[in-house]
């Protein structure tokens, strides 16, 4: 089959082995896959991953021992847990020490004609949600994880640093709380949607002078993390959503002195994400910069770097 993979070089393989159906898993034929910053960072050495890329997808189940799933349109959580260890038994599947992660850690991803994922990871897509919206479920769930981890009050002042792919999801989720929300970024041409939604926008070269109760960094850059720290008041909460292949120079002593709560935030809940998409509360259409075929995947990655969402259409 055809697959877009990274093995030290990003390349398209037209004769990649077709995955075999394993117990408890489903074979999925993707319709659309999305390129996110984590995919790009993998091509720069992040996680040391080699294999088929891609973890944002919507597709159809082609084969599965549980026949009720066959033919259903699905999205899927990316962490394939063992479901047997103490971590899994306490319900913390995303942190299973034995997990593999779709297109990121020891599991081939979705940028192929066919890929495998445990049935326990699957979520059926409502009929009213288009493929073009459903492919945003994974990053939208990651944005919702912030609210699962930290109670943000409508009375609080919140800043999101980074106006890229993930930032687009985060500001749209946080605005639903009714908090005083500011987006700090480098791309004013992207801000019209957020400003219409009532989000204040500021350029990172002249960030707001005030101090914020909560700051979320989703820049994917060490410099963005530094900006986020500068915006935070003492005893504030700094939420880290970025994954990147670089060292950070964050001053840990100042975190102690200012009694900062540092919160790492990764994957999130799919069911609420699909509900938000079904209710039309999250805008996605204007976030897509371009669409390529899987066969043009290398060109798609070139187009995605530093830009908004680029999609791969399969079949």
N, C-alpha and C positions, 0 to 999 in steps of 0.2 A: 504494500500500500504506500501512499504518499504521506510523508511526514516532514515537518519542519523541526530540526533538532540542533542542539548545540553540543559539540564534543571538542571544544577548544576553538572551533569555528562554527559560525552560524551557517547552516546549509540545508538545502532541500534534498531529501532522499526519496527517490521514486520507487525503491524496492525495499522499504523498511518492513520487518516481519509484522504480520497481522497478530494482534494480541489474542490469546486463547482465553476462553471463558473459564474463570476459576470459581470455586464454591463461594457463595455469598456475594458475588460480584455481578455487574451488568456490563455488557458491551454497548457503547453509546456511539452513535454517528452524529457528530456535531453539525449544526447548521451555521452558527456564528461563533467565533472566539474573539476575545478582546486582548489587545496588547497593553500590559500595564507596566509601571516602572520597575516592578520586581523582575519581570521578564527581561527588561533591558539591562538591569543590574546583573542578572545571571550571565549575560554575554560579556560582562566585565569581570566575572570571577566570583560573584556572590554565591555563597553556599557550596561552591565547588561542584555544582550540578552538571551532569552530562546526560543527555537523553532528549526526548521530545518535550518541547516547551508548551506552555499554555495552561492556565487554570481558570480563566473566566470563559464560560461557555453556556450555550443552550443547544440542546440536541434531542434526538429520539433514541429510546432504548431499542436496540436491535435484537439482543439476546439476553436471557436472564432465566435462572431456574424458577423464579417467582413470576409466573406467566402474566400476572396482572400488570406488571410494569412494561411488558413488551408493547411497543407502539406508542408509549406515552412520551410526551414532550417534557423534558426535565432540565433542571439545573442541579448543581451538586456542590456540597461542601468539599473542601479540598484536602482535609486531613483524614486519612484512612487509618483508623485506630484498631488496635488488636481486640478490644472489647473484653479482655480477660484480666488485665493487670489491675493493681489497686487504684491507679489513677482513673482508669476507665470505669471501674466498679463504683467509684464515687461520683461518676457522671461528668468527669472532666476530660471528655474525649479529645478535644483539640490539643491537649498537652500529654497525650499518651506517649511514654518514652519509646515505644516500639512503632510509632506511626510512620507511615510514608506520606509524602505530600505531593499532590498532583502537580507535575511539571516543575517542582522545586526541590524535592528531596527523595531520591530513590524510587520514584514512580513516574513513568512516562505520562506526559501531559496530553492536552486536548487538541493540539495543533497537528492533527493527523486525520486520515479518513475514518479511523475507528480508535477508541481507547477504552480502558477499563476503569471502573470505580465501584467500590462496595455499594450494595443496595441501601445500606444504612445511611449513606451520604446523600441519597437522592431526594429531590423535592419536585413534585409535579407543578408545572407552570399553569396558572389559570388561563382559560381560553381567551380571555379579554386582554391578556398581556402579550404584546407582539414579541417576536424574537429579538428585534432591535432594542426593546426595553429590557427583556429578560436577561440579556447578556451582561447587564449591569448589576445583577443580583449579588454577585460575590463582593464587589467593592462597596455596594450599598450596605450589605451585611457588616462589612468591616467598619463602616461609619457608625452603624447602630451599636457596635460593641462599646463605643465610648459611653453611651447611656446605660448600658448594662453594668459597666464598671464604676461609673461616677455619677452621682446624683447632681445634675446641673439645674439650678433654680432659675425661674424666669427673671428673678431680680438680679442675677449675676451678670457681670460683664465678661464676655467671652471673645477671644480672638482665634482665628484659624490662620496659620502661616503656611502659605502654599496654595496657589490657584490653578493647580494642575488637575490630573484625572481624579485622584482621590479627594482632593480638596473640594471638587465640584459636588461630590456626594456628601461630604461632611457638613458643608455650610447649609445644604438643603435639608439635612436631618436636624441640625441644631436650631435652625430658624423655627422649626415646628414647636420648640419649647416656649418661644416667646422671649428669650433672653436678648440682652443688648449685644448684638453680634457684629463683629468686624472681620473682614477678610483682608489679609495682607499678602500681596502678590506682586508679580512683575509684568503682568499681561493685562493692561486696561481693556484691550479689545475683547476680553472674555467676560467682562464684568456686567454687561447689560442685563443678563438673566438674573444675576444675584441682586442687583440694585432694584429690579422690578419686584423681587421677592422681599424687599425691605432690608437687605443686608448692606451695611456700610462697607465701602472698599477703600483701601489705601495702598499706595505703592511702597514696596520694601525699602526704597531709597530714602523715604521720608515717613517712617512708620508713626503711628499715633503716639502722642506724648503721654497719654494716660497709662495707668497700670491696671492689668486685667486680673480677674479672679481665676480664670481658667484660660490656658493657651494650649492649642493643639498644633503640633508641628507635623506637617505632611509634605515637606518640601523635597525630601530625598537628598538633601545636601547638608553637610556640616554647618555651612553658613546660615542656613535656615533655622537650625537648632539654636544657634547663637542668638539670632533675632528673636526667636520665641522666648528664650530665657530672659532677654532684656525687657520684654513686654510684661513679664509676670510680677505681680506684687509679692511681698513677703507673705509666707504661709499660703501661697497660691498653689494651684495644681497644674503641672506640666505634663501633657499627654503626648506620648511619642507614637506616631503612626508610621514613621519613615523606616524603610529598610534600604540600606545602600552599602556598596563595597568601598568603604573608606573609614578612616579613623576620625573620631570626634575629639575636640579639645575642650569639652564642657568642663567647667571648673566645679568639681564636686564639693570643695570647701565652701563655696558660696551657697551651694544648695543646703548645706548643713546650717550655715549662719542664718540664712533666710527661712529655714524650716520649710523647704519646698517639698511638696508631695510629687514624686516622679512616678508616672504610671505608663508602663508599656502596654500597648494595645494592638491586637493583631486581628484574627478572624472573628466573625460575628454571626448573629442569628439569621438564618435564611427565611424562616416563616414570616417574621415581621417585615423583612425586606420585600418579599413578594406581595404582602398585603399593601404596603405603601405604593408599589408599582401598580397594583390592581386598582387602587383608589385614585390614581393619577396625581399623587402628592409629590412625586419626584419627576422633574423634567430631565429627559435623557436625549431627545432628538437633536437638540442644538449642540450637544457635547461631542458628536461624532464628526471628526475632521475628514476622514476618508475611509474607503472600503476597498480591500484588495481580495483577490482570490488566494487560496492557500498556495498555489503555485508561484505567486508573486510575493511570498512571505518575506523574503530578504529585503525587497523594496519596501514592504510594509513596515518593517522594523526601522529602516532608515527614515521613513516618514514619521514614525511615532516618537522618535527621540526629541524631547523638548516641546512636544505638541500635545494637543488633546487626543481624545480616544480615536485609535485606528482599529478597525475590525477586519477580521479575515472571514470571508464567506466560503463555505465548504460546499462542494458538489455543484 
